[in-house]
Amino acid sequence: MKRFAAHRVVYAGTVHKPGVVEINNGRVTAHYKLTEEIAMTMWLRGTIEILEDDNTLKAYYDNALLG
C-alpha cells in the first residue's frame, strides 16, 4: 500500500484540504482529509485528482497515474 498526501484531493465534487489517498495495486482504496501527520506518507504539492477508470478509482498527480 502507498499513501500520498497533497494540499487538495478531489473526487466527484468532494475536496479534502489537505487530503490523503491510499493506493493498493494501482487502485484507490481510501481517500480522506488529513488531520494529523501519518507515517510513511509521501507529500505532494498541489492537487491529486481521483478518477474512475473501468469501474476502478485511480489517482492522478500532474496528469500522471500514481501508484
SEVO-390938 format. One record per residue: x negated, y negated, z of N, C-alpha, C in turn. Coordinates in pm, whole numbers, plus 50000, padded with zeros to 5 digits. Atoms other than C-alpha are relative to their C-alpha. Layout:
N
XYZXYZXYZ ...
END
This chain:
67
499165011650000500005000050000499114987750000 500705012850003498814965049917500974989350046 499165010949948500074933450083499404986849955 500425013150046499904898649933500884989450065 499265011549948500924865250083499734988249908 500155011950084501484832649897500834988750058 499245011649954502814797649951501495001949975 498604997450035506024808849780500135014049940 499634987350064507554842649698501444998349953 498705002650061510514840349460500585013049945 499294988450055513074867449386501494996949994 498555001250022516584863749241500614988050073 499475012149939517074828249364499644998250146 500455001149862515634835149709498534996150000 501395004549989512434817049806499555001550144 500624998949868510284827050103498814990550000 501095009949990507964798450210499415000550139 500794991350086505394811950281500605014150001 499414986850012506124847550179498985011149986 500824987950009504764882950174500665009749904 499534989450089505064910149911499195012550031 500684987249981504244946749981500215008449875 499954992650126503404968349679499425013950022 500454986249992503105006149661500155006249861 499984993950134502195023549332500584990649895 499555009850098502874991449138501414994950019 498625004049974506364987049284500094991650127 499755008049880507524960349527500875008350093 499234992349902508664978649839500614991250107 499455009449903509284948050057499544985949964 500385014150012509284910150045500734992650112 499435006849884509864886550336499224987450032 500645012449956508994853450499498835003450092 501184998349915505534851750655500214991850127 499795006949873505974843351024498795000450090 501234999049922502594853751162498935006649914 501094994050074499184864751041500125015350004 499894985550011499224900850917498665005349950 501284994150040496064921750899500095006349862 500114993550131494914934650559500954994049896 499155007250094496854908250364499154990749917 500755008950089495374890850060500824987449975 499315012750018496284853850044499764994949859 500075005950133497054838649703500624986150004 499425013550009497624801849630501175000249904 498915001650097500844791849462501165009450023 498744992649998503764814449376499835014249948 499844986250048504374851749347501465001249957 498654998250051507394859549132500305015049990 499574986150005509264892549171501065001249891 499084997850111510994905048857500365014849991 499594986150020512974936348776499575004549861 500484994350125511444958348506500325014950002 499594985950003513044991848417500525004750135 499404997049870515054991648743498985000950113 501065000249899511824986148938499604985650025 500475013449969510774954649120498494999549988 501445001950018507334942249017499654985550032 500435013349959505354912349143498964994649903 500905006650094503554887448920499414987450064 500705012149955500994860549001499234994649881 500635005950119499814836748728500235008749876 499584991650114501694858648476499295013449991 500684987049997499624889048576500675009050104 499384990349910501054920448736499105002550121 500744996949877500004925249099500115014950029 499924986349953499224958849245498985008649939 
END
